[in-house]
């Protein structure tokens, strides 16, 4: 599989004759990473697939507006994260379980998910992360799992680096407290 750097992909995407090939290459290069970033937010495999597909459709429809100010990966991540957060907001506005029931069953749902390859500690970590407010959860996941720089997270979420650092540290404290309470 041929990989391209950002400049090569952008060149392919800006030329109408190579737009489709460029988009297909971009999807091949970034869809797995986008899937895992979204999956950590929405948790369920099928939902993550749907969210990534919606994000890629939005990227396709707005490829002409990509200015090149940020890296292509950052632009795609921003679209995918925003789509995941929108999905979560829609889920909260139409709950099927009470919040307590949903949180309590999260660890058992993850352990039963055939796509989940973690252990019970990882399931508890996911349960702790799920209790965080959306922004704290997203900042924590991008920083902890993806080891993303605060400057990149700032670009993706459109917030200040100082605010992100505070959100991350508050999230860590809440997760630590969650483990203390459930130990």
N, C-alpha and C positions, 0 to 999 in steps of 0.2 A: 504494500500500500504506500503510495507516494504521499509524503507530507510536505506542506508548504509553510513558509514563514508568513508573518502578518502581511508584509508588503506584497508578496506574491499573491496571497489570497485576495487582498484588496484590489490589486490590479485585475485579477480574474473577475471579481464582483463588479467592478466599475465598467467593464467592457460588455456591452449587450451580447456579443458573440460568444463570450465565455462565462456569462453570468451563471447559467445553470450548472456548469462544471465546477465553477468556483464555490457555489453554494453547496453542492454535493460534497466537495472536498472539505469544506468548513464543517458540515454536519458530521462527516466521518471523523474528523480530528477532535471535535469538541463535544459531541453528544454524550459520550460516556461520562465525562467530567460533569457536564450539566445535569445528567441523570442523578449522579450521586449527591450533588449539591441540593437538588430539588428533593431527592428522596429523604435526606436528613431533615427537611422541613415538613414534608407531607407524610412521611413514614411508610405509607402503603405503596407497594410496587406498582400496582395498576394506576393509582392516582399519579404517581411520579411520572409514569410513561405518558399519561394524558397531559400533564402540565408541561412536560418537555416538548411534546408535539405541538401544543398551543404556543409555546415560546418560540419554537422554530418557525411556525407559521407567521407569528408576529415579526420575527426577524426577516423572513422572506418578503413580507409586505412592506417593511420599512427599510430594506437594504439601501434604498436610494437616499435615505436621510442620514446614513452613517457618515460622519464627517472625518473620522480618523483621528479625533482628539485623544481618544483612549485606544488601548489595544483592542483588537477584535474580540478576543476572549473576554475581556472586561465588559464590553458592550453586550455580548451574548449572555454573560452571567447576570448582568443587570436585568435584562429582559426576563430571564428564567427565574431569578429570585423574586422579582416583582410579580410574575405570574403565579409563583408558589404562594407568596403572601396573599395575593388576591384570592386564590383558591382556599386558603385557610380562613380568610375573613368570610367567604361564602359558606364554608362549612360551619363556622361559629354561628352564623345567622340562621342556619337550618339544622340545629343539633338533633341527632337521632338518639343520643344517650345523654344523661346528665353529665356535667363536667367531671364529677367525682367518679362515676362509673367508667367514663372514657379513660381517665388517668389510671384508675386501678387496673383496667384491663389491658393497658398498653404493653406492659412487660409480657403478659401471657400471649397477646396478639403477636408480638415480635418473635417470641420463642416458637410460636406455631407457624410463622411465615416461612415458607420454603426458601425464600430468597434471603432471609436473615441468617448470616453465618457467625454471629457473635455468641458470647456466652451470657450467663445470667447477669454478670456485672455490667456488660455492655447494654443489656436490656434495661437494667436499672438506671444506667447513665441516660439512655434515651428517654426513660420515664421522667427523670429529673429535668432534662432539657425541655421536655414537652410542657412542664409546668411554668416555664419562663414566658414572659410577654414576647410577642412576635419579634420585635427589634432585637431584644437581648438574645433571644434564641438564634436568630440569624447571624448576628455579630459573633456569638460564641462559636457557632458551627463553621463559619468562614475562617475564623482565626485558629480554632483548635484543630479541626479536621483538614482544612485546606492550607493551613499555615500561610494564609494570605496576609499581606502587609496592610496596615491600617490605611495607608494612602489608597490602595486598591479598593478596600471595603468602602472607604469614604466616597470614591467615585461611583461604586455600584449603588450604594444606598443614598447618596446625595446628602450626607451629613458630615459634620466636622470630625477630624481625627480625635480631638479631645473628648467629644461626646461618645465616640466609639470605644475609646479606652475605658471610659467610666462604665459604659454598658457592659463591656467584657468583664471587668473586675466585679461588678455587681452580680453578673451571671455566675461567675466562678464562686462567689460567696454563697449564692442561693443553692447552687448544685452541691457545694460542700455541706451546707446545712441539711439539704435533702438526704444526703448519705448518713449524716449523724442521726437524723430522726428515724431512718430506716435500717439502722445497724443493729 
